[in-house]
Amino acid sequence: MFFEKLEIALQLLTEQTTTIARSVEATYLYATNLEHFAEWFPGVLFMESANTLGHAQRGKEYLETVAVPLRGKRKIKISVKDAQSNKVFVTEGEFPPLMPRMEMLFQATGAGSCSVTWRMLSRNKSFLFKTTLLLLFKRVMRKRAAIGMKRLQQALENPVAEPAET
C-alpha cells in the first residue's frame, strides 16, 4: 500500500478512516482543494492559495493559518508533493519542529460512496523531538483528526445550499 512505503522514515501521529456517501470523484475534488480545509479541519483558521497552479497538482502551494496551543496563530507554507486523481493526495508543511506530512487515500466503495483515510505524520527524525514533543502532537492531532473526518463526511453528505442569485 502507498502509505506503508514511507512509514519507516516518518513518525505516524494519527490515522482516521471514514466512509462517505458521495462518489470518490466528488470527494477527491472537494478534499484536495485545500481552500476548503478550514471548513472541515479543526485548528485551521484560514487557507489560501500561494501560487497559480490548480488544486491537486504537484507543486501547488498554500498558506495555512493555524491555531497552535499555547502559541497563538501561525502561518505555514503547505506544498502538494503527490496527487493521483481519485486515489492519493500528499502535502508537506514547513512547520518546525513538527514538519508535518498529510496523506489522504481515496477508494471507491460503490457507485456513490468512497472511503477516505487521512493520516498526519511528522518528518522530524530527531531523538529529542521523539522523546519530548511527539506525544503532545499525537494527542492534539488524534483529537483534531477524529473531528475533522466527521466534518468532512458531513460537508460532503449534507452540503449547505448555495444562496440563490438575484
Secondary structure by P-SEA (a helix, b strand, c coil): cccccccccccccbbbbbbbcccaaaaaaaaacccccccccccccccccccccccccccbbbbbbbbcccccbbbbbbbbcccccccbbbbbbccccccbbbbbbbbbcccccbbbbbbbbbcccccccccccaaaaaaaaaaaaaaaaaaaaaaaaccccccccc
